[in-house]
Amino acid sequence: MTDLTMKAQEDTVTADQNWINICAVQDLPIDAGVAALLHADTPQETQIALFRTSDNDAVYAISNFDPFSEANVLARGILCSIGEQIAVASPVLKEHFDLVSGQCFEDDTVSIATFPVKIADGNVLVAG
């Protein structure tokens, strides 16, 4: 992972954030998504979608909830590029979401949550 990619993903990290160990980096398929529970032990469990890209071996974490279909399906979306931005296309209605900002490309009034990611000792940690 490049320093620039790590910096971009950690820009919003604060000292008091709780890092949650999700899995080993090698467990993530390249250029595909995996769903995980970020907060499994709370009444409002948080499903996230993790993506590992082949071009810069970066890992991104976004909400798994597609606000258009109202289903937890974004981990099954298809990765793509829109201009210089990496995105995921929802598998249901095909809206595209920026993996860095969470912004929807088709509707600028809609965005999804993104989560800071860091790699430590070969493991993927997500701020929660």
N, C-alpha and C positions, 0 to 999 in steps of 0.2 A: 504494500500500500504506500502510495507516495505521501510525502510530508504535507503537500498541498491538500490532498484528499482528507487526510486525518485532521488538518487544521479546519477545513470547511465543515466537517462533521462535528468538531468539538467547540466551535465558536460559541455555542449557547450553553456550554457546560459551566456549572457553578460548583464551588467547593462543597456545598452541602448536598449535592445530588447523590442518590443511592444508585450504585452500579449493580446491575443484576447479571449474573453469569448465565448466558442462554445456552451456548453450545460451543464446541470446538469449531474453529474456522473451517477445517477440513470436512466437517459434517454438512456444510452448506453447499448445495449444488451450484455450479457456476452458470450464470445467466438464467437463473430460475429462482422462484420464490419458495419460502417455507413459512408456515404460520407457527406462532409460538404465543404462549400466555406470558405476559409481562407481570401481571398482578393476579396470580391465580388464587391467592388466599384472601381476597377482599370481596365484598358484596358486588362491586362493580369491576369484574375482571376485565383486563385490557388485552385484547388480541392485537398482535403486531404481525406485520409481514416483513421478513428479512430477505434481502437480495444481495447476492455477491456477484460482482461484475467481472468479466474477463479482461476488459481493456485496461483497467487499473487495479484490479483485485481489491476494489473497495467493497465495504459492506454498508448497506443502508437499512434503516428501520423506519417503517411508516405504520400508520394504523392499518389494520386489515379490513376495516369497515368501509365499504363503498357507499357513500351517501346517496347515490342515485338509485341503486338497486336495493339499498337498505339491507345488505347481506355482507357477512364477513368472507370476502372472496378475493381481495386484492393480491394475496399470496399466490393465487393461481393465474395472475395476469401475465401479460407478455411484456418483457423489457424492450424498450426502443429508445431512439434518440429523436428529439425534436430540436432542431438547430444544434446548439452546443449543450443542451440540457438532457440529462438522462431521465427517462420516465417509465411508468408502467401503464399499460392499457388494461382497463378493467375487463375481465372475461365476460361480463354480462352485457353492459351497454356500450362498451368500448371507449368511455371517457379516459383521458390521459391525465396522470398526476405526476408532477415533478418529484423525484425521489429526494431532492435536497430541501425544497421549500414546502412540499405538499400541495402546491397550487394546482388547480385543475386548469388545463389548457383550453378547454371548450367553454368554460363558464368561470369568469374571473371573480364571481361572488362565492365560489365554493373552494374550500381547501380541506385537506386532511391533516391530522397530527403527524409530525415527524419526531424521531427520538434520536438523541446523540448516541453514537456508537464509538467504542474504542476496542482495540485488539490488545490483549495482555496475555503473554505466555501461551499464545496460540488459541486463546479463547475469545469469543465474541461477548462483550459486555454492553448492555444497553442501559442508559440512564432512565430511571423510573421513579 
